[in-house]
Amino acid sequence: MINKQLTKGYKMRKAIVIREEQKTSILPVIGGLMIGFAVIDFAASFAGINLTSFLGPASRFSPIVFGLIGSALLNSK
């Protein structure tokens, strides 16, 4: 009885659902890898291992730079 009152004789249409697959971008993957490298570089600096010696005196700030660039790439769409 309730069902007849809601539809009142109208035919209901079937909904067609189209699923769109989400495309994964490579940029967040690279960003995650850069953040991981920044963490490893920071931890290795305490052990006395300089992973970014090719940067010269700027290697002191390389974990910060790699982390910031990685987080920017991770948040990009």
C-alpha positions as CSV (number, residue, x, y, z in Angstrom):
1,M,0.0,0.0,0.0
2,I,2.8,2.4,0.9
3,N,4.7,1.5,-2.3
4,K,1.7,2.3,-4.5
5,Q,1.3,5.7,-2.9
6,L,4.9,6.7,-3.5
7,T,5.1,5.7,-7.2
8,K,1.4,6.5,-8.1
9,G,1.5,4.5,-11.2
10,Y,4.7,6.0,-12.8
11,K,7.2,3.6,-14.3
12,M,10.6,3.7,-12.6
13,R,13.6,3.9,-14.8
14,K,16.7,1.8,-14.4
15,A,19.7,3.9,-13.6
16,I,22.8,3.3,-15.7
17,V,26.0,3.6,-13.6
18,I,29.2,4.4,-15.4
19,R,32.3,3.8,-13.4
20,E,35.3,5.8,-14.1
21,E,38.6,4.3,-13.2
22,Q,40.9,6.5,-11.2
23,K,44.1,7.2,-13.0
24,T,47.1,7.2,-10.7
25,S,49.6,9.9,-11.3
26,I,53.3,9.3,-11.1
27,L,54.0,12.6,-9.2
28,P,52.6,11.4,-5.8
29,V,54.7,8.3,-6.1
30,I,57.9,10.3,-6.8
31,G,56.9,12.6,-3.9
32,G,56.6,9.7,-1.5
33,L,60.0,8.4,-2.6
34,M,61.6,11.8,-2.1
35,I,60.1,12.0,1.4
36,G,61.5,8.6,2.2
37,F,64.9,9.6,0.9
38,A,64.8,12.7,3.1
39,V,64.1,10.6,6.1
40,I,66.9,8.2,5.3
41,D,69.3,11.0,4.6
42,F,68.4,12.7,7.9
43,A,68.9,9.4,9.8
44,A,72.2,8.6,8.0
45,S,73.6,12.0,8.8
46,F,73.5,11.1,12.5
47,A,75.5,7.9,11.7
48,G,78.1,10.0,9.9
49,I,77.2,9.0,6.4
50,N,76.7,11.8,3.9
51,L,74.4,10.6,1.1
52,T,74.3,13.9,-0.7
53,S,78.0,14.8,-0.7
54,F,77.8,15.9,-4.3
55,L,75.9,19.0,-3.2
56,G,78.8,20.3,-1.3
57,P,77.9,22.6,1.6
58,A,74.2,22.6,0.6
59,S,74.1,18.9,1.7
60,R,73.4,20.1,5.2
61,F,69.9,21.2,4.1
62,S,69.2,18.4,1.6
63,P,66.8,16.5,3.9
64,I,64.7,19.6,4.3
65,V,64.7,20.4,0.5
66,F,64.0,16.8,-0.5
67,G,61.2,16.7,2.1
68,L,59.6,19.9,1.0
69,I,59.7,19.0,-2.7
70,G,58.4,15.5,-2.0
71,S,55.5,16.9,0.1
72,A,54.6,19.3,-2.7
73,L,54.6,16.5,-5.3
74,L,52.6,14.3,-2.9
75,N,49.9,16.9,-2.6
76,S,49.7,17.6,-6.3
77,K,46.9,16.2,-8.4
